[in-house]
Amino acid sequence: MPSEFGMKTAHLVGAVVLLAAGGVVHGMWTHRWSGDVARDAGVDLLAKADAPLGDWQPGPATAVDERNTPKGARATSRQFVNGKANKRAVASVTCGVPGVVAAHTPDVCFLGSGYKLKNPPSKQTLPLPGGGNVEFYVADFEKTTATGTEAVRCRWAWTADGTWHAPDYPRLFFARSQVNLPVLYKLYVVHPIGDDDLTKNDPYRTLAADLAATLGRHLSP
Protein backbone atom coordinates (compact mmCIF):
# COMPACT_ATOMS: atom_id res chain seq x y z
CA MET A 1 0.00 0.00 0.00
CA PRO A 2 1.43 3.43 -0.90
CA SER A 3 2.70 5.47 2.05
CA GLU A 4 0.95 8.69 3.08
CA PHE A 5 4.10 10.56 2.07
CA GLY A 6 4.00 8.99 -1.40
CA MET A 7 0.28 9.66 -1.85
CA LYS A 8 0.63 13.32 -0.90
CA THR A 9 3.64 13.70 -3.17
CA ALA A 10 1.58 12.26 -6.03
CA HIS A 11 -1.11 14.85 -5.29
CA LEU A 12 1.50 17.62 -5.48
CA VAL A 13 2.81 16.38 -8.82
CA GLY A 14 -0.75 16.17 -10.11
CA ALA A 15 -1.37 19.75 -9.03
CA VAL A 16 1.68 20.96 -10.94
CA VAL A 17 0.58 19.10 -14.08
CA LEU A 18 -2.83 20.73 -13.63
CA LEU A 19 -1.20 24.15 -13.65
CA ALA A 20 0.52 23.42 -16.96
CA ALA A 21 -2.51 21.80 -18.54
CA GLY A 22 -4.76 24.76 -17.82
CA GLY A 23 -2.72 26.83 -20.23
CA VAL A 24 -4.00 24.72 -23.11
CA VAL A 25 -7.55 25.90 -22.44
CA HIS A 26 -6.49 29.54 -22.25
CA GLY A 27 -4.61 29.26 -25.52
CA MET A 28 -7.67 27.83 -27.26
CA TRP A 29 -9.81 30.68 -25.99
CA THR A 30 -7.42 33.48 -26.99
CA HIS A 31 -6.02 31.93 -30.21
CA ARG A 32 -2.56 33.18 -29.30
CA TRP A 33 -0.47 30.15 -30.29
CA SER A 34 2.79 31.44 -31.76
CA GLY A 35 4.64 28.36 -32.96
CA ASP A 36 7.56 26.66 -31.26
CA VAL A 37 10.30 29.27 -31.63
CA ALA A 38 10.02 30.67 -28.09
CA ARG A 39 9.62 27.22 -26.59
CA ASP A 40 12.74 25.85 -28.23
CA ALA A 41 14.77 28.97 -27.49
CA GLY A 42 14.04 28.75 -23.78
CA VAL A 43 16.47 27.34 -21.23
CA ASP A 44 15.32 24.31 -19.23
CA LEU A 45 16.06 26.08 -15.96
CA LEU A 46 14.78 23.46 -13.56
CA ALA A 47 16.89 20.74 -15.18
CA LYS A 48 19.93 22.75 -14.10
CA ALA A 49 18.92 22.80 -10.42
CA ASP A 50 20.84 19.61 -9.58
CA ALA A 51 22.61 20.80 -6.44
CA PRO A 52 21.01 20.79 -2.97
CA LEU A 53 19.44 24.07 -1.89
CA GLY A 54 20.28 24.26 1.80
CA ASP A 55 18.51 21.29 3.40
CA TRP A 56 16.44 20.66 0.27
CA GLN A 57 17.51 17.76 -1.93
CA PRO A 58 16.33 17.75 -5.57
CA GLY A 59 14.76 14.70 -7.20
CA PRO A 60 14.90 13.98 -10.93
CA ALA A 61 13.78 16.70 -13.32
CA THR A 62 10.76 15.50 -15.28
CA ALA A 63 9.41 17.04 -18.46
CA VAL A 64 5.66 17.65 -18.31
CA ASP A 65 3.89 15.78 -21.12
CA GLU A 66 3.53 18.11 -24.10
CA ARG A 67 -0.15 17.16 -24.26
CA ASN A 68 -0.52 18.97 -20.94
CA THR A 69 1.20 22.18 -22.03
CA PRO A 70 0.09 24.84 -24.50
CA LYS A 71 1.69 24.93 -27.93
CA GLY A 72 4.63 27.31 -27.86
CA ALA A 73 5.48 26.41 -24.25
CA ARG A 74 7.09 23.58 -22.31
CA ALA A 75 7.34 22.74 -18.64
CA THR A 76 9.57 20.77 -16.30
CA SER A 77 8.77 19.71 -12.74
CA ARG A 78 11.02 18.58 -9.91
CA GLN A 79 10.38 17.37 -6.39
CA PHE A 80 12.43 18.71 -3.49
CA VAL A 81 12.65 16.89 -0.15
CA ASN A 82 13.83 18.34 3.15
CA GLY A 83 14.65 15.30 5.29
CA LYS A 84 15.68 17.43 8.26
CA ALA A 85 12.27 19.13 8.48
CA ASN A 86 10.33 16.20 6.95
CA LYS A 87 8.93 18.48 4.25
CA ARG A 88 8.48 18.13 0.51
CA ALA A 89 7.53 20.44 -2.33
CA VAL A 90 7.20 20.29 -6.09
CA ALA A 91 8.52 23.05 -8.33
CA SER A 92 7.65 23.64 -11.95
CA VAL A 93 9.02 26.02 -14.56
CA THR A 94 7.07 26.80 -17.73
CA CYS A 95 8.76 28.70 -20.54
CA GLY A 96 7.60 29.92 -23.92
CA VAL A 97 5.54 32.61 -25.62
CA PRO A 98 5.03 35.52 -23.17
CA GLY A 99 1.36 36.01 -24.08
CA VAL A 100 0.58 32.43 -23.06
CA VAL A 101 2.95 32.00 -20.12
CA ALA A 102 1.92 35.29 -18.48
CA ALA A 103 -1.82 34.77 -18.74
CA HIS A 104 -2.51 31.55 -16.88
CA THR A 105 -2.41 31.56 -13.06
CA PRO A 106 -3.26 29.00 -10.35
CA ASP A 107 -6.27 30.89 -9.03
CA VAL A 108 -7.93 30.18 -12.40
CA CYS A 109 -7.06 26.55 -13.12
CA PHE A 110 -7.32 25.22 -9.54
CA LEU A 111 -10.87 26.51 -9.15
CA GLY A 112 -11.89 24.76 -12.35
CA SER A 113 -10.61 21.42 -11.09
CA GLY A 114 -12.34 20.95 -7.77
CA TYR A 115 -10.11 23.13 -5.55
CA LYS A 116 -11.46 25.98 -3.50
CA LEU A 117 -9.52 29.15 -2.88
CA LYS A 118 -8.92 29.46 0.86
CA ASN A 119 -7.66 33.01 0.63
CA PRO A 120 -7.28 35.53 -2.20
CA PRO A 121 -3.86 35.61 -3.88
CA SER A 122 -1.52 38.03 -2.14
CA LYS A 123 2.06 39.15 -2.69
CA GLN A 124 4.93 38.02 -0.52
CA THR A 125 8.42 39.51 -0.50
CA LEU A 126 11.20 37.10 0.41
CA PRO A 127 14.88 37.82 1.08
CA LEU A 128 17.29 36.38 -1.48
CA PRO A 129 20.50 34.65 -0.43
CA GLY A 130 23.31 37.13 -0.85
CA GLY A 131 21.06 40.19 -0.62
CA GLY A 132 18.07 41.66 -2.36
CA ASN A 133 14.46 40.46 -2.43
CA VAL A 134 12.09 38.54 -4.66
CA GLU A 135 8.32 38.93 -4.84
CA PHE A 136 5.93 36.02 -5.30
CA TYR A 137 2.21 35.63 -5.52
CA VAL A 138 0.96 33.18 -2.90
CA ALA A 139 -2.43 31.51 -2.40
CA ASP A 140 -3.85 28.49 -0.56
CA PHE A 141 -6.23 25.95 -2.07
CA GLU A 142 -8.11 22.94 -0.72
CA LYS A 143 -9.95 20.04 -2.27
CA THR A 144 -12.20 17.38 -0.76
CA THR A 145 -11.55 13.85 -2.03
CA ALA A 146 -12.66 10.35 -1.09
CA THR A 147 -9.73 10.11 1.32
CA GLY A 148 -10.21 13.49 2.98
CA THR A 149 -9.31 17.12 2.42
CA GLU A 150 -6.01 18.06 0.85
CA ALA A 151 -4.69 21.59 1.07
CA VAL A 152 -1.80 23.11 -0.86
CA ARG A 153 -0.03 26.44 -1.00
CA CYS A 154 1.25 27.75 -4.30
CA ARG A 155 3.80 30.51 -4.90
CA TRP A 156 4.42 31.81 -8.41
CA ALA A 157 6.42 34.46 -10.23
CA TRP A 158 7.72 35.26 -13.73
CA THR A 159 11.00 36.31 -15.29
CA ALA A 160 12.36 37.09 -18.74
CA ASP A 161 15.88 38.12 -17.73
CA GLY A 162 16.69 36.39 -14.43
CA THR A 163 14.92 38.87 -12.14
CA TRP A 164 11.64 37.44 -10.89
CA HIS A 165 8.48 39.55 -10.68
CA ALA A 166 4.88 39.28 -9.47
CA PRO A 167 3.33 42.21 -11.38
CA ASP A 168 -0.29 43.29 -11.10
CA TYR A 169 -0.84 42.80 -14.85
CA PRO A 170 1.71 40.21 -16.06
CA ARG A 171 0.80 40.27 -19.75
CA LEU A 172 1.08 44.05 -19.95
CA PHE A 173 4.22 44.09 -17.80
CA PHE A 174 6.11 41.63 -19.99
CA ALA A 175 4.68 42.86 -23.30
CA ARG A 176 6.98 45.88 -23.03
CA SER A 177 10.08 43.68 -23.15
CA GLN A 178 8.81 40.99 -25.52
CA VAL A 179 10.73 42.28 -28.56
CA ASN A 180 14.11 41.99 -26.85
CA LEU A 181 13.18 39.12 -24.50
CA PRO A 182 10.84 36.81 -26.46
CA VAL A 183 10.89 33.95 -23.91
CA LEU A 184 9.05 34.17 -20.57
CA TYR A 185 9.49 31.83 -17.61
CA LYS A 186 7.02 31.08 -14.83
CA LEU A 187 8.04 29.40 -11.57
CA TYR A 188 5.59 27.51 -9.36
CA VAL A 189 6.45 26.14 -5.93
CA VAL A 190 3.66 23.96 -4.50
CA HIS A 191 3.57 22.25 -1.12
CA PRO A 192 1.02 20.73 1.25
CA ILE A 193 -0.22 22.70 4.24
CA GLY A 194 -1.59 21.26 7.44
CA ASP A 195 -1.46 22.07 11.12
CA ASP A 196 2.13 23.33 11.09
CA ASP A 197 2.72 26.90 12.22
CA LEU A 198 4.67 28.37 9.31
CA THR A 199 4.53 31.95 10.53
CA LYS A 200 7.82 31.76 12.45
CA ASN A 201 9.75 29.08 10.60
CA ASP A 202 8.77 28.37 7.01
CA PRO A 203 11.34 26.30 5.11
CA TYR A 204 9.21 26.58 1.97
CA ARG A 205 9.84 30.30 1.78
CA THR A 206 13.56 29.62 1.89
CA LEU A 207 13.21 27.05 -0.90
CA ALA A 208 11.24 29.46 -3.10
CA ALA A 209 13.81 32.24 -2.62
CA ASP A 210 16.78 29.91 -3.18
CA LEU A 211 15.17 28.54 -6.34
CA ALA A 212 14.50 32.02 -7.68
CA ALA A 213 18.13 32.99 -7.09
CA THR A 214 19.55 29.77 -8.53
CA LEU A 215 17.37 29.69 -11.63
CA GLY A 216 17.72 33.41 -12.26
CA ARG A 217 21.50 33.15 -12.47
CA HIS A 218 21.16 31.03 -15.61
CA LEU A 219 19.42 33.95 -17.37
CA SER A 220 21.24 36.95 -15.95
CA PRO A 221 23.74 38.64 -18.30
N, C-alpha and C positions, 0 to 999 in steps of 0.2 A: 504494500500500500504506500502511495507517495507520502512523504513527510509533509508536515504543515509548512515548513520552510520552502520546500519544493513547489507546493501548490501555490503559495503566495507569490513566489518568484514567477511562476507561469502566468499568474494574473497580471503582474507588472509588465512582462514581455507582451502579453496580449494588449494591454493598454497602450503601449508604445506603438505597436502595429496599427492599432485603431487610430492613433494620431496621424500616422502617415496615410492610411487608407482614406481618411476623410477628405484629404486634398483632391482625390479623384473626383468626388462629387462636386466640389467647388469649381474645379476646372471645367467640368461639363456645363455647369450653370453659366460661367462667365466666358466660355469659348476663348480662353487665353493661352492655349497650348502654343508653345513657341519652338518646337523641335527639340533636338537633343544636344545642341551646341553648349548651352550653359551647364547642362548636367555633366557632360563629358569633360568640360573644362574645370569643373570643381575638384577640389582636393578632398579625399576621403579622410577628413580630420580625425574621426573617432578611431579609425584603424591605426593611427599613429600614437594613440594614447596607451602604449604598452607598459609603461613603467607605473609602479605603485604611486598613488597620490596620498601621501601621508599614511594613514592606516588602511586606506582603501586599496584593495587588490583588484585589478581588472580581469574579467573573464575574456573569452574569445570575442572578437568583433564579428558581427553577423550582418550581412547585407539583408535588408528588408526586401521581400519578394517584390519584383517590379510591378506585379499585378496589384499591389497594395500601395503604390506610389503614383502620383500624377505624372503624365508624360512631360518630359523636360525637367524632371527632378529624380533624385535617388536618395536613399536613406540607409544608414547603418546604425545598429543598436549594439549596446555592450552592457553587460551586468558588472556591477562593482560590489564587492563584499568587504565589510569591515568586521573581521573576526573579533577584534578587541571589544567592540561595542555591540556585537551581534546584530548588525544592521546590514541591509542590502538595498540597492537602488538600481534602476535601469536608466541609462542615458541613451539618447538618440540624436543624431545630427542629420538633418535633411538639407540638401543643397540643390540649387537649380535656378530656374527663371525667377527673378525677384517678384513679379506680379503674382505668381502662384505661391511661392514660399512665404511671402509676407502676409498673405490673406487668411490662411487657415490657422485657427487657434484652438486650444483644448476646450475652452468654454463653449465652443460650438459643437465639436464632434462628440465630446463626452455626453452632452445632454441628449444627443440623438441616438445614443446607444445604451440607454438604461441607467446612466449615472445621473445623480442629482448634484447640483452645485451647492456646497455647504456654506460657502461665503463668496461674495463677488471677488473677481480678480483684483489684486492690489499690487503695488510695486514694492520691491524690497531691495535695498542697497546693501551689498555685502563687500567687506574689505578683501582686496586681492593680496595674495602673497607677494611681498616685495614692495607694497605700496599701491595707492590708488584704490578705486572702487569699481564695482560692476553692478548694474541694475537688472533685476529680473522681474518678470511678472510671476505671481504665485497665486494658486487657487487650490482649494480642497474639494474633492468629489467623493461621493459614496454611492454604492450600488448594492441592492439586496438580491441575493442569489439563493439557491436551494440550500447552500451550506452556511448561510448567514449573511452578514453585512460586511462588505469590504470597502475600506476607505483609502484613498490615495491623495498625495499632495504632488502637484506638478509645478515646476518652475520652468520658465522659457524666456529666451532672448534671441536676438538676431545679430548677425554681423556680416559685413561685406569686405572688411579690411583688417580684421583681427581685434577690433574694439567692439565689445558687445553692447547692445542697446535694447531698451524696452520702451519704444516711443509710443505716444498716444495714437498715432495714425501710421502704422508701419509701412503701408504701401506708398503713402505720400512721402514719408521720411526717406525711404530708400529709392524712390523714383528719381530723386534729384541726383543720385550718384550712379544711376544704372548705366549711363553711357560709358563711364570709365571703369565701373565695377559691375560687370554684367552677371556675376554669380552671387547669390545670397545664401547664407547659411542660417539655419535655425536649430538651436540647442534645446532639448527637453531633458529634464532630470526628474524622474518619477520615483516615488517611494511610498511604502505603506505608512499609514498613521494609525495609532492606537491610543493607549492610555499613557504613553510616555509624555513627560513634561519636556518639551523641546524649547521652552522659552529661555532657559539658562544655558543649556548645552545641547546644541543641535549639530551633530556631525554632518548632516546632509547639506547644511549651508556651506560648511567648509568644502565638501566635495564639489558643490556647484561652482564655487569661486575658483577652486583649484583647476577644475575642468575648463572654465572660461579662460583662465590664464594660460593653461597648457595648450589648448586648441588655438587660441588667438595668436600664439607665437608662430604658428605655421603659416599665418597669413600676413603678419606684420612685415613691412618693408625692412 
